[in-house]
Amino acid sequence: MADVWFALAVLIAPVFAEYAKIRTKVERPFNFIAAAGIFFLLAIAFNASFFVAFAGGVEAFGMYLFEFLGWLFLLIGVLWAALGLMK
């Protein structure tokens, strides 16, 4: 359940950046952060019980793949946004 809240928090981060008027300075990094949230939600979906019953072997591969992509996009987005906001 904590993974769901983390994915939703990552998805809401660009909304708060828009509200704070810092998203206009660096637009593309926040798109990466939002994509990371979507990847985290996909990783959670691959771990759902109905998908495990449907395709058991693909479940672990999909979960690890999308979680890795989520962390990668989050790292790239956060570092890129931090460097862009420091300029």
ROTILO-586792 format. One line per 8 residues: their letters; for each residue x, z, y of N, C-alpha, C. Coordinates in Angstrom, 1 decimal. Layout:
residues N
A) X,Z,Y,X,Z,Y,X,Z,Y  ... .
END
This chain:
residues 87
MADVWFAL) 0.8,0.0,-1.2,0.0,0.0,0.0,0.9,0.0,1.3  2.0,0.6,1.2,2.9,0.6,2.3,3.4,-0.8,2.7  3.5,-1.6,1.7,4.0,-3.0,1.9,3.0,-3.8,2.8  1.7,-3.5,2.6,0.7,-4.2,3.4,0.8,-3.8,4.8  1.0,-2.5,5.0,1.1,-2.0,6.4,2.3,-2.6,7.1  3.4,-2.7,6.4,4.6,-3.2,6.9,4.4,-4.7,7.3  3.8,-5.5,6.4,3.5,-6.9,6.7,2.6,-7.0,7.9  1.6,-6.2,8.0,0.7,-6.3,9.2,1.4,-5.9,10.5 .
AVLIAPVF) 2.3,-4.9,10.4,3.1,-4.5,11.6,4.0,-5.6,12.0  4.6,-6.3,11.0,5.5,-7.5,11.4,4.6,-8.6,12.0  3.4,-8.8,11.5,2.5,-9.8,12.1,2.1,-9.5,13.5  1.9,-8.2,13.8,1.4,-7.8,15.1,2.5,-7.7,16.1  3.8,-7.7,15.7,4.9,-7.6,16.7,4.9,-8.8,17.7  4.6,-10.0,17.3,4.6,-11.1,18.3,3.4,-10.9,19.3  2.3,-10.3,18.8,1.2,-10.0,19.7,1.6,-9.0,20.8  2.3,-7.9,20.4,2.7,-7.0,21.4,3.8,-7.6,22.3 .
AEYAKIRT) 4.6,-8.5,21.8,5.6,-9.2,22.7,4.9,-10.0,23.7  3.8,-10.7,23.3,3.0,-11.5,24.3,2.4,-10.6,25.3  1.9,-9.4,24.9,1.2,-8.5,25.8,2.3,-7.9,26.8  3.5,-7.7,26.3,4.5,-7.2,27.2,5.2,-8.2,28.0  4.8,-9.5,27.9,5.3,-10.6,28.7,6.8,-10.9,28.4  7.3,-10.6,27.2,8.6,-11.0,26.8,8.7,-12.1,25.9  7.5,-12.5,25.4,7.5,-13.7,24.4,7.7,-15.0,25.2  7.4,-15.1,26.5,7.6,-16.3,27.2,9.1,-16.6,27.4 .
KVERPFNF) 10.0,-15.5,27.4,11.4,-15.7,27.5,12.0,-16.3,26.3  11.6,-15.8,25.1,12.1,-16.3,23.8,10.9,-16.5,22.9  10.5,-17.8,22.8,9.3,-18.1,22.0,9.6,-18.3,20.5  10.6,-19.0,20.2,10.8,-19.4,18.8,11.2,-18.2,17.9  12.0,-17.2,18.4,12.3,-16.1,17.5,11.0,-15.3,17.1  10.1,-15.2,17.9,8.8,-14.5,17.5,8.0,-15.3,16.6  8.2,-16.6,16.5,7.5,-17.4,15.5,8.2,-17.1,14.1  9.5,-16.9,14.1,10.2,-16.5,12.9,9.7,-15.2,12.4 .
IAAAGIFF) 9.5,-14.2,13.3,9.0,-12.9,13.0,7.6,-13.0,12.4  6.7,-13.8,13.0,5.4,-14.0,12.5,5.4,-14.6,11.1  6.3,-15.6,10.9,6.4,-16.2,9.6,6.9,-15.2,8.6  7.8,-14.3,9.0,8.2,-13.3,8.0,7.1,-12.4,7.6  6.2,-12.1,8.5,5.0,-11.3,8.1,4.1,-12.1,7.1  4.0,-13.4,7.3,3.2,-14.2,6.3,3.9,-14.2,5.0  5.2,-14.3,5.0,6.0,-14.3,3.7,5.8,-13.0,3.0  5.8,-11.9,3.8,5.6,-10.5,3.1,4.2,-10.5,2.5 .
LLAIAFNA) 3.2,-11.0,3.2,1.8,-11.0,2.6,1.8,-11.9,1.4  2.5,-13.0,1.4,2.5,-13.8,0.2,3.2,-13.1,-1.0  4.2,-12.3,-0.7,4.9,-11.5,-1.7,3.9,-10.5,-2.3  3.1,-9.9,-1.5,2.1,-8.9,-1.9,1.1,-9.6,-2.8  0.7,-10.8,-2.4,-0.3,-11.5,-3.1,0.2,-11.9,-4.5  1.4,-12.2,-4.7,2.0,-12.5,-6.0,2.0,-11.3,-6.9  2.0,-10.1,-6.3,2.0,-8.9,-7.1,0.6,-8.4,-7.4  -0.4,-9.1,-7.0,-1.8,-8.7,-7.2,-2.2,-8.8,-8.7 .
SFFVAFAG) -3.1,-8.0,-9.2,-3.4,-7.9,-10.6,-4.0,-9.2,-11.1  -4.8,-9.9,-10.3,-5.5,-11.1,-10.8,-4.5,-12.2,-11.0  -3.4,-12.2,-10.2,-2.4,-13.3,-10.4,-1.5,-13.0,-11.6  -1.3,-11.7,-11.9,-0.4,-11.3,-13.0,-1.1,-11.8,-14.3  -2.4,-11.6,-14.4,-3.1,-12.0,-15.6,-3.1,-13.5,-15.7  -3.1,-14.3,-14.6,-3.2,-15.7,-14.7,-1.8,-16.3,-15.1  -0.8,-15.9,-14.4,0.5,-16.5,-14.7,1.6,-15.3,-14.6  1.8,-14.7,-15.7,2.7,-13.5,-15.7,4.1,-13.7,-15.4 .
GVEAFGMY) 4.7,-14.8,-15.8,6.2,-15.0,-15.6,6.4,-15.5,-14.2  5.5,-16.2,-13.6,5.7,-16.7,-12.2,5.6,-15.6,-11.2  4.9,-14.6,-11.6,4.6,-13.5,-10.6,5.8,-12.8,-10.1  6.8,-12.5,-10.9,8.0,-11.8,-10.5,8.9,-12.7,-9.6  9.0,-14.0,-10.1,9.8,-15.0,-9.3,9.2,-15.2,-7.9  7.9,-15.4,-7.8,7.2,-15.6,-6.5,7.3,-14.4,-5.6  7.2,-13.2,-6.2,7.3,-12.0,-5.4,8.7,-11.8,-4.8  9.7,-12.0,-5.6,11.1,-11.9,-5.1,11.4,-13.0,-4.1 .
LFEFLGWL) 11.0,-14.2,-4.4,11.3,-15.3,-3.5,10.7,-15.1,-2.1  9.4,-14.8,-2.1,8.8,-14.6,-0.8,9.2,-13.3,-0.1  9.6,-12.3,-0.8,10.1,-11.1,-0.1,11.5,-11.4,0.4  12.3,-12.1,-0.3,13.6,-12.5,0.2,13.5,-13.4,1.5  12.6,-14.4,1.4,12.4,-15.2,2.6,11.8,-14.4,3.8  11.0,-13.5,3.5,10.5,-12.6,4.6,11.6,-11.8,5.3  12.4,-11.2,4.4,13.5,-10.4,5.1,14.5,-11.4,5.8  14.7,-12.5,5.3,15.6,-13.5,5.9,15.1,-13.9,7.3 .
FLLIGVLW) 13.8,-14.3,7.3,13.2,-14.7,8.5,13.1,-13.6,9.5  12.8,-12.4,9.0,12.8,-11.2,9.9,14.1,-11.0,10.6  15.2,-11.0,9.8,16.5,-10.8,10.3,16.9,-11.8,11.3  16.7,-13.1,11.0,17.0,-14.2,11.9,16.2,-14.0,13.2  14.9,-13.8,13.1,14.0,-13.6,14.3,14.4,-12.5,15.2  14.7,-11.3,14.6,15.0,-10.1,15.3,16.4,-10.3,16.1  17.4,-10.8,15.3,18.7,-11.0,16.0,18.6,-12.0,17.1  17.9,-13.1,16.8,17.7,-14.2,17.8,17.0,-13.7,19.0 .
AALGLMK) 15.9,-12.9,18.8,15.2,-12.4,20.0,16.0,-11.4,20.8  16.8,-10.6,20.1,17.6,-9.6,20.8,18.7,-10.3,21.6  19.3,-11.3,21.0,20.3,-12.0,21.8,19.7,-12.8,23.0  18.5,-13.3,22.8,17.9,-14.1,23.8,17.4,-13.2,25.0  17.0,-12.0,24.6,16.5,-11.1,25.7,17.7,-10.4,26.4  18.8,-10.4,25.8,20.0,-9.8,26.5,20.6,-10.7,27.6  20.3,-12.0,27.5,20.8,-13.0,28.5,20.1,-12.8,29.8 .
END
